[in-house]
């Protein structure tokens, strides 16, 4: 194995920071641009849970 240079490690760490920053920026932009997305997600989860509990209530017919 060849030794890894310190500058290579710093470059990789800097690249990861930029990637995380871009993903975070995109996530914040989506949440701020369309606040209905959060409400739609909550409503979807509520409907899915409602369907799940209904299916459980049927039992073994």
PDB file of N, CA, C and O in Angstrom, chain B, residues numbered from 101:
ATOM      1  N   UNK B 101       0.831  -1.185   0.000  1.00  0.00           N
ATOM      2  CA  UNK B 101       0.000   0.000   0.000  1.00  0.00           C
ATOM      3  C   UNK B 101       0.871   1.242   0.000  1.00  0.00           C
ATOM      4  O   UNK B 101       1.895   1.303   0.680  1.00  0.00           O
ATOM      5  N   UNK B 102       0.457   2.207  -0.757  1.00  0.00           N
ATOM      6  CA  UNK B 102       1.205   3.450  -0.781  1.00  0.00           C
ATOM      7  C   UNK B 102       0.618   4.414   0.237  1.00  0.00           C
ATOM      8  O   UNK B 102      -0.592   4.420   0.461  1.00  0.00           O
ATOM      9  N   UNK B 103       1.459   5.223   0.850  1.00  0.00           N
ATOM     10  CA  UNK B 103       0.944   6.179   1.838  1.00  0.00           C
ATOM     11  C   UNK B 103       0.100   7.259   1.163  1.00  0.00           C
ATOM     12  O   UNK B 103       0.397   7.688   0.048  1.00  0.00           O
ATOM     13  N   UNK B 104      -0.934   7.683   1.841  1.00  0.00           N
ATOM     14  CA  UNK B 104      -1.826   8.711   1.320  1.00  0.00           C
ATOM     15  C   UNK B 104      -1.301  10.065   1.775  1.00  0.00           C
ATOM     16  O   UNK B 104      -0.989  10.261   2.950  1.00  0.00           O
ATOM     17  N   UNK B 105      -1.208  10.987   0.842  1.00  0.00           N
ATOM     18  CA  UNK B 105      -0.689  12.299   1.199  1.00  0.00           C
ATOM     19  C   UNK B 105      -1.732  13.105   1.961  1.00  0.00           C
ATOM     20  O   UNK B 105      -2.934  12.911   1.785  1.00  0.00           O
ATOM     21  N   UNK B 106      -1.262  14.000   2.797  1.00  0.00           N
ATOM     22  CA  UNK B 106      -2.143  14.831   3.617  1.00  0.00           C
ATOM     23  C   UNK B 106      -2.985  15.761   2.753  1.00  0.00           C
ATOM     24  O   UNK B 106      -4.140  16.029   3.085  1.00  0.00           O
ATOM     25  N   UNK B 107      -2.433  16.253   1.661  1.00  0.00           N
ATOM     26  CA  UNK B 107      -3.201  17.151   0.789  1.00  0.00           C
ATOM     27  C   UNK B 107      -4.345  16.410   0.107  1.00  0.00           C
ATOM     28  O   UNK B 107      -5.397  16.995  -0.155  1.00  0.00           O
ATOM     29  N   UNK B 108      -4.144  15.125  -0.179  1.00  0.00           N
ATOM     30  CA  UNK B 108      -5.212  14.325  -0.781  1.00  0.00           C
ATOM     31  C   UNK B 108      -6.370  14.156   0.189  1.00  0.00           C
ATOM     32  O   UNK B 108      -7.530  14.226  -0.218  1.00  0.00           O
ATOM     33  N   UNK B 109      -6.075  13.937   1.460  1.00  0.00           N
ATOM     34  CA  UNK B 109      -7.120  13.792   2.478  1.00  0.00           C
ATOM     35  C   UNK B 109      -7.881  15.099   2.636  1.00  0.00           C
ATOM     36  O   UNK B 109      -9.108  15.089   2.736  1.00  0.00           O
ATOM     37  N   UNK B 110      -7.179  16.213   2.658  1.00  0.00           N
ATOM     38  CA  UNK B 110      -7.844  17.514   2.790  1.00  0.00           C
ATOM     39  C   UNK B 110      -8.748  17.786   1.597  1.00  0.00           C
ATOM     40  O   UNK B 110      -9.847  18.317   1.757  1.00  0.00           O
ATOM     41  N   UNK B 111      -8.291  17.427   0.404  1.00  0.00           N
ATOM     42  CA  UNK B 111      -9.091  17.645  -0.807  1.00  0.00           C
ATOM     43  C   UNK B 111     -10.364  16.813  -0.760  1.00  0.00           C
ATOM     44  O   UNK B 111     -11.435  17.303  -1.117  1.00  0.00           O
ATOM     45  N   UNK B 112     -10.259  15.558  -0.323  1.00  0.00           N
ATOM     46  CA  UNK B 112     -11.434  14.698  -0.233  1.00  0.00           C
ATOM     47  C   UNK B 112     -12.415  15.226   0.802  1.00  0.00           C
ATOM     48  O   UNK B 112     -13.625  15.213   0.576  1.00  0.00           O
ATOM     49  N   UNK B 113     -11.905  15.686   1.929  1.00  0.00           N
ATOM     50  CA  UNK B 113     -12.776  16.215   2.971  1.00  0.00           C
ATOM     51  C   UNK B 113     -13.475  17.478   2.474  1.00  0.00           C
ATOM     52  O   UNK B 113     -14.650  17.686   2.778  1.00  0.00           O
ATOM     53  N   UNK B 114     -12.791  18.308   1.732  1.00  0.00           N
ATOM     54  CA  UNK B 114     -13.394  19.510   1.176  1.00  0.00           C
ATOM     55  C   UNK B 114     -14.463  19.189   0.148  1.00  0.00           C
ATOM     56  O   UNK B 114     -15.480  19.878   0.075  1.00  0.00           O
ATOM     57  N   UNK B 115     -14.244  18.153  -0.645  1.00  0.00           N
ATOM     58  CA  UNK B 115     -15.231  17.748  -1.648  1.00  0.00           C
ATOM     59  C   UNK B 115     -16.498  17.239  -0.972  1.00  0.00           C
ATOM     60  O   UNK B 115     -17.602  17.531  -1.432  1.00  0.00           O
ATOM     61  N   UNK B 116     -16.356  16.489   0.102  1.00  0.00           N
ATOM     62  CA  UNK B 116     -17.529  15.982   0.825  1.00  0.00           C
ATOM     63  C   UNK B 116     -18.319  17.133   1.435  1.00  0.00           C
ATOM     64  O   UNK B 116     -19.550  17.107   1.437  1.00  0.00           O
ATOM     65  N   UNK B 117     -17.634  18.126   1.943  1.00  0.00           N
ATOM     66  CA  UNK B 117     -18.309  19.286   2.525  1.00  0.00           C
ATOM     67  C   UNK B 117     -19.131  20.010   1.463  1.00  0.00           C
ATOM     68  O   UNK B 117     -20.252  20.441   1.734  1.00  0.00           O
ATOM     69  N   UNK B 118     -18.590  20.144   0.278  1.00  0.00           N
ATOM     70  CA  UNK B 118     -19.314  20.804  -0.810  1.00  0.00           C
ATOM     71  C   UNK B 118     -20.535  19.979  -1.213  1.00  0.00           C
ATOM     72  O   UNK B 118     -21.605  20.535  -1.458  1.00  0.00           O
ATOM     73  N   UNK B 119     -20.380  18.654  -1.282  1.00  0.00           N
ATOM     74  CA  UNK B 119     -21.516  17.796  -1.643  1.00  0.00           C
ATOM     75  C   UNK B 119     -22.633  17.905  -0.612  1.00  0.00           C
ATOM     76  O   UNK B 119     -23.800  18.057  -0.975  1.00  0.00           O
ATOM     77  N   UNK B 120     -22.287  17.829   0.665  1.00  0.00           N
ATOM     78  CA  UNK B 120     -23.299  17.949   1.717  1.00  0.00           C
ATOM     79  C   UNK B 120     -23.963  19.321   1.684  1.00  0.00           C
ATOM     80  O   UNK B 120     -25.167  19.436   1.914  1.00  0.00           O
ATOM     81  N   UNK B 121     -23.189  20.352   1.400  1.00  0.00           N
ATOM     82  CA  UNK B 121     -23.754  21.703   1.332  1.00  0.00           C
ATOM     83  C   UNK B 121     -24.756  21.823   0.191  1.00  0.00           C
ATOM     84  O   UNK B 121     -25.813  22.432   0.356  1.00  0.00           O
ATOM     85  N   UNK B 122     -24.438  21.252  -0.953  1.00  0.00           N
ATOM     86  CA  UNK B 122     -25.343  21.318  -2.105  1.00  0.00           C
ATOM     87  C   UNK B 122     -26.637  20.567  -1.820  1.00  0.00           C
ATOM     88  O   UNK B 122     -27.723  21.066  -2.114  1.00  0.00           O
ATOM     89  N   UNK B 123     -26.528  19.369  -1.248  1.00  0.00           N
ATOM     90  CA  UNK B 123     -27.725  18.584  -0.935  1.00  0.00           C
ATOM     91  C   UNK B 123     -28.584  19.304   0.094  1.00  0.00           C
ATOM     92  O   UNK B 123     -29.808  19.339  -0.038  1.00  0.00           O
ATOM     93  N   UNK B 124     -27.963  19.877   1.112  1.00  0.00           N
ATOM     94  CA  UNK B 124     -28.707  20.622   2.129  1.00  0.00           C
ATOM     95  C   UNK B 124     -29.379  21.841   1.520  1.00  0.00           C
ATOM     96  O   UNK B 124     -30.535  22.127   1.831  1.00  0.00           O
ATOM     97  N   UNK B 125     -28.681  22.556   0.665  1.00  0.00           N
ATOM     98  CA  UNK B 125     -29.251  23.728   0.009  1.00  0.00           C
ATOM     99  C   UNK B 125     -30.457  23.342  -0.846  1.00  0.00           C
ATOM    100  O   UNK B 125     -31.471  24.040  -0.833  1.00  0.00           O
ATOM    101  N   UNK B 126     -30.360  22.247  -1.583  1.00  0.00           N
ATOM    102  CA  UNK B 126     -31.491  21.794  -2.396  1.00  0.00           C
ATOM    103  C   UNK B 126     -32.681  21.395  -1.526  1.00  0.00           C
ATOM    104  O   UNK B 126     -33.824  21.713  -1.857  1.00  0.00           O
ATOM    105  N   UNK B 127     -32.423  20.705  -0.421  1.00  0.00           N
ATOM    106  CA  UNK B 127     -33.511  20.295   0.472  1.00  0.00           C
ATOM    107  C   UNK B 127     -34.207  21.507   1.075  1.00  0.00           C
ATOM    108  O   UNK B 127     -35.435  21.542   1.151  1.00  0.00           O
ATOM    109  N   UNK B 128     -33.443  22.492   1.500  1.00  0.00           N
ATOM    110  CA  UNK B 128     -34.030  23.704   2.075  1.00  0.00           C
ATOM    111  C   UNK B 128     -34.812  24.464   1.017  1.00  0.00           C
ATOM    112  O   UNK B 128     -35.888  24.989   1.305  1.00  0.00           O
ATOM    113  N   UNK B 129     -34.293  24.530  -0.196  1.00  0.00           N
ATOM    114  CA  UNK B 129     -34.992  25.219  -1.279  1.00  0.00           C
ATOM    115  C   UNK B 129     -36.337  24.567  -1.570  1.00  0.00           C
ATOM    116  O   UNK B 129     -37.336  25.262  -1.759  1.00  0.00           O
ATOM    117  N   UNK B 130     -36.370  23.248  -1.606  1.00  0.00           N
ATOM    118  CA  UNK B 130     -37.631  22.544  -1.864  1.00  0.00           C
ATOM    119  C   UNK B 130     -38.625  22.810  -0.747  1.00  0.00           C
ATOM    120  O   UNK B 130     -39.800  23.067  -1.011  1.00  0.00           O
ATOM    121  N   UNK B 131     -38.171  22.752   0.490  1.00  0.00           N
ATOM    122  CA  UNK B 131     -39.081  22.951   1.616  1.00  0.00           C
ATOM    123  C   UNK B 131     -39.582  24.388   1.709  1.00  0.00           C
ATOM    124  O   UNK B 131     -40.724  24.622   2.104  1.00  0.00           O
ATOM    125  N   UNK B 132     -38.743  25.344   1.350  1.00  0.00           N
ATOM    126  CA  UNK B 132     -39.146  26.752   1.431  1.00  0.00           C
ATOM    127  C   UNK B 132     -40.002  27.142   0.227  1.00  0.00           C
ATOM    128  O   UNK B 132     -40.960  27.902   0.368  1.00  0.00           O
ATOM    129  N   UNK B 133     -39.665  26.632  -0.947  1.00  0.00           N
ATOM    130  CA  UNK B 133     -40.381  27.014  -2.162  1.00  0.00           C
ATOM    131  C   UNK B 133     -41.808  26.481  -2.168  1.00  0.00           C
ATOM    132  O   UNK B 133     -42.719  27.170  -2.627  1.00  0.00           O
ATOM    133  N   UNK B 134     -42.013  25.290  -1.674  1.00  0.00           N
ATOM    134  CA  UNK B 134     -43.341  24.675  -1.657  1.00  0.00           C
ATOM    135  C   UNK B 134     -43.654  24.174  -0.247  1.00  0.00           C
ATOM    136  O   UNK B 134     -43.403  23.007   0.054  1.00  0.00           O
ATOM    137  N   UNK B 135     -44.184  25.011   0.604  1.00  0.00           N
ATOM    138  CA  UNK B 135     -44.495  24.553   1.957  1.00  0.00           C
ATOM    139  C   UNK B 135     -45.568  23.476   1.974  1.00  0.00           C
ATOM    140  O   UNK B 135     -45.714  22.777   2.977  1.00  0.00           O
ATOM    141  N   UNK B 136     -46.322  23.321   0.890  1.00  0.00           N
ATOM    142  CA  UNK B 136     -47.350  22.289   0.831  1.00  0.00           C
ATOM    143  C   UNK B 136     -46.760  20.883   0.792  1.00  0.00           C
ATOM    144  O   UNK B 136     -47.467  19.915   1.071  1.00  0.00           O
ATOM    145  N   UNK B 137     -45.499  20.754   0.456  1.00  0.00           N
ATOM    146  CA  UNK B 137     -44.882  19.439   0.387  1.00  0.00           C
ATOM    147  C   UNK B 137     -44.913  18.767   1.751  1.00  0.00           C
ATOM    148  O   UNK B 137     -45.204  17.575   1.847  1.00  0.00           O
ATOM    149  N   UNK B 138     -44.620  19.506   2.790  1.00  0.00           N
ATOM    150  CA  UNK B 138     -44.641  18.942   4.134  1.00  0.00           C
ATOM    151  C   UNK B 138     -46.061  18.528   4.495  1.00  0.00           C
ATOM    152  O   UNK B 138     -46.269  17.449   5.049  1.00  0.00           O
ATOM    153  N   UNK B 139     -47.032  19.370   4.190  1.00  0.00           N
ATOM    154  CA  UNK B 139     -48.419  19.036   4.490  1.00  0.00           C
ATOM    155  C   UNK B 139     -48.893  17.828   3.686  1.00  0.00           C
ATOM    156  O   UNK B 139     -49.633  16.990   4.201  1.00  0.00           O
ATOM    157  N   UNK B 140     -48.472  17.738   2.433  1.00  0.00           N
ATOM    158  CA  UNK B 140     -48.831  16.586   1.608  1.00  0.00           C
ATOM    159  C   UNK B 140     -48.219  15.304   2.164  1.00  0.00           C
ATOM    160  O   UNK B 140     -48.861  14.254   2.157  1.00  0.00           O
ATOM    161  N   UNK B 141     -46.991  15.387   2.643  1.00  0.00           N
ATOM    162  CA  UNK B 141     -46.345  14.222   3.237  1.00  0.00           C
ATOM    163  C   UNK B 141     -47.090  13.764   4.486  1.00  0.00           C
ATOM    164  O   UNK B 141     -47.321  12.570   4.671  1.00  0.00           O
ATOM    165  N   UNK B 142     -47.464  14.710   5.339  1.00  0.00           N
ATOM    166  CA  UNK B 142     -48.209  14.371   6.552  1.00  0.00           C
ATOM    167  C   UNK B 142     -49.549  13.744   6.192  1.00  0.00           C
ATOM    168  O   UNK B 142     -49.956  12.751   6.796  1.00  0.00           O
ATOM    169  N   UNK B 143     -50.225  14.313   5.222  1.00  0.00           N
ATOM    170  CA  UNK B 143     -51.525  13.772   4.807  1.00  0.00           C
ATOM    171  C   UNK B 143     -51.373  12.373   4.206  1.00  0.00           C
ATOM    172  O   UNK B 143     -52.209  11.503   4.452  1.00  0.00           O
ATOM    173  N   UNK B 144     -50.330  12.150   3.431  1.00  0.00           N
ATOM    174  CA  UNK B 144     -50.084  10.826   2.852  1.00  0.00           C
ATOM    175  C   UNK B 144     -49.824   9.794   3.937  1.00  0.00           C
ATOM    176  O   UNK B 144     -50.338   8.677   3.876  1.00  0.00           O
ATOM    177  N   UNK B 145     -49.028  10.166   4.925  1.00  0.00           N
ATOM    178  CA  UNK B 145     -48.768   9.247   6.032  1.00  0.00           C
ATOM    179  C   UNK B 145     -50.040   8.967   6.821  1.00  0.00           C
ATOM    180  O   UNK B 145     -50.266   7.839   7.258  1.00  0.00           O
ATOM    181  N   UNK B 146     -50.860   9.975   7.003  1.00  0.00           N
ATOM    182  CA  UNK B 146     -52.125   9.799   7.721  1.00  0.00           C
ATOM    183  C   UNK B 146     -53.046   8.833   6.963  1.00  0.00           C
ATOM    184  O   UNK B 146     -53.666   7.960   7.570  1.00  0.00           O
ATOM    185  N   UNK B 147     -53.130   8.992   5.643  1.00  0.00           N
ATOM    186  CA  UNK B 147     -53.966   8.090   4.838  1.00  0.00           C
ATOM    187  C   UNK B 147     -53.426   6.660   4.860  1.00  0.00           C
ATOM    188  O   UNK B 147     -54.189   5.701   4.968  1.00  0.00           O
ATOM    189  N   UNK B 148     -52.106   6.531   4.757  1.00  0.00           N
ATOM    190  CA  UNK B 148     -51.503   5.197   4.773  1.00  0.00           C
ATOM    191  C   UNK B 148     -51.756   4.513   6.111  1.00  0.00           C
ATOM    192  O   UNK B 148     -52.063   3.321   6.147  1.00  0.00           O
ATOM    193  N   UNK B 149     -51.632   5.248   7.202  1.00  0.00           N
ATOM    194  CA  UNK B 149     -51.876   4.673   8.525  1.00  0.00           C
ATOM    195  C   UNK B 149     -53.345   4.312   8.684  1.00  0.00           C
ATOM    196  O   UNK B 149     -53.675   3.287   9.281  1.00  0.00           O
ATOM    197  N   UNK B 150     -54.215   5.139   8.158  1.00  0.00           N
ATOM    198  CA  UNK B 150     -55.644   4.857   8.228  1.00  0.00           C
ATOM    199  C   UNK B 150     -55.971   3.574   7.468  1.00  0.00           C
ATOM    200  O   UNK B 150     -56.739   2.744   7.954  1.00  0.00           O
ATOM    201  N   UNK B 151     -55.401   3.409   6.294  1.00  0.00           N
ATOM    202  CA  UNK B 151     -55.610   2.188   5.507  1.00  0.00           C
ATOM    203  C   UNK B 151     -55.041   0.969   6.226  1.00  0.00           C
ATOM    204  O   UNK B 151     -55.637  -0.107   6.211  1.00  0.00           O
ATOM    205  N   UNK B 152     -53.906   1.147   6.841  1.00  0.00           N
ATOM    206  CA  UNK B 152     -53.265   0.057   7.573  1.00  0.00           C
ATOM    207  C   UNK B 152     -54.121  -0.386   8.754  1.00  0.00           C
ATOM    208  O   UNK B 152     -54.322  -1.583   8.959  1.00  0.00           O
ATOM    209  N   UNK B 153     -54.620   0.559   9.522  1.00  0.00           N
ATOM    210  CA  UNK B 153     -55.454   0.197  10.669  1.00  0.00           C
ATOM    211  C   UNK B 153     -56.779  -0.418  10.216  1.00  0.00           C
ATOM    212  O   UNK B 153     -57.308  -1.301  10.892  1.00  0.00           O
ATOM    213  N   UNK B 154     -57.315   0.029   9.099  1.00  0.00           N
ATOM    214  CA  UNK B 154     -58.541  -0.575   8.568  1.00  0.00           C
ATOM    215  C   UNK B 154     -58.289  -2.032   8.188  1.00  0.00           C
ATOM    216  O   UNK B 154     -59.096  -2.910   8.490  1.00  0.00           O
ATOM    217  N   UNK B 155     -57.168  -2.277   7.527  1.00  0.00           N
ATOM    218  CA  UNK B 155     -56.834  -3.649   7.135  1.00  0.00           C
ATOM    219  C   UNK B 155     -56.638  -4.531   8.365  1.00  0.00           C
ATOM    220  O   UNK B 155     -57.029  -5.698   8.356  1.00  0.00           O
ATOM    221  N   UNK B 156     -56.047  -3.994   9.407  1.00  0.00           N
ATOM    222  CA  UNK B 156     -55.877  -4.768  10.634  1.00  0.00           C
ATOM    223  C   UNK B 156     -57.216  -5.059  11.301  1.00  0.00           C
ATOM    224  O   UNK B 156     -57.396  -6.119  11.900  1.00  0.00           O
ATOM    225  N   UNK B 157     -58.144  -4.131  11.202  1.00  0.00           N
ATOM    226  CA  UNK B 157     -59.433  -4.316  11.870  1.00  0.00           C
ATOM    227  C   UNK B 157     -60.282  -5.391  11.194  1.00  0.00           C
ATOM    228  O   UNK B 157     -61.195  -5.934  11.815  1.00  0.00           O
ATOM    229  N   UNK B 158     -59.994  -5.702   9.936  1.00  0.00           N
ATOM    230  CA  UNK B 158     -60.754  -6.734   9.240  1.00  0.00           C
ATOM    231  C   UNK B 158     -60.485  -8.120   9.812  1.00  0.00           C
ATOM    232  O   UNK B 158     -61.368  -8.977   9.830  1.00  0.00           O
ATOM    233  N   UNK B 159     -59.264  -8.331  10.276  1.00  0.00           N
ATOM    234  CA  UNK B 159     -58.916  -9.630  10.840  1.00  0.00           C
ATOM    235  C   UNK B 159     -58.880 -10.702   9.774  1.00  0.00           C
ATOM    236  O   UNK B 159     -58.704 -10.411   8.591  1.00  0.00           O
ATOM    237  N   UNK B 160     -59.048 -11.939  10.195  1.00  0.00           N
ATOM    238  CA  UNK B 160     -59.021 -13.082   9.279  1.00  0.00           C
ATOM    239  C   UNK B 160     -60.448 -13.459   8.913  1.00  0.00           C
ATOM    240  O   UNK B 160     -61.049 -14.327   9.547  1.00  0.00           O
ATOM    241  N   UNK B 161     -60.979 -12.822   7.913  1.00  0.00           N
ATOM    242  CA  UNK B 161     -62.351 -13.101   7.491  1.00  0.00           C
ATOM    243  C   UNK B 161     -62.358 -14.423   6.860  1.00  0.00           C
ATOM    244  O   UNK B 161     -63.407 -14.890   6.416  1.00  0.00           O
TER     245      UNK B 161
END
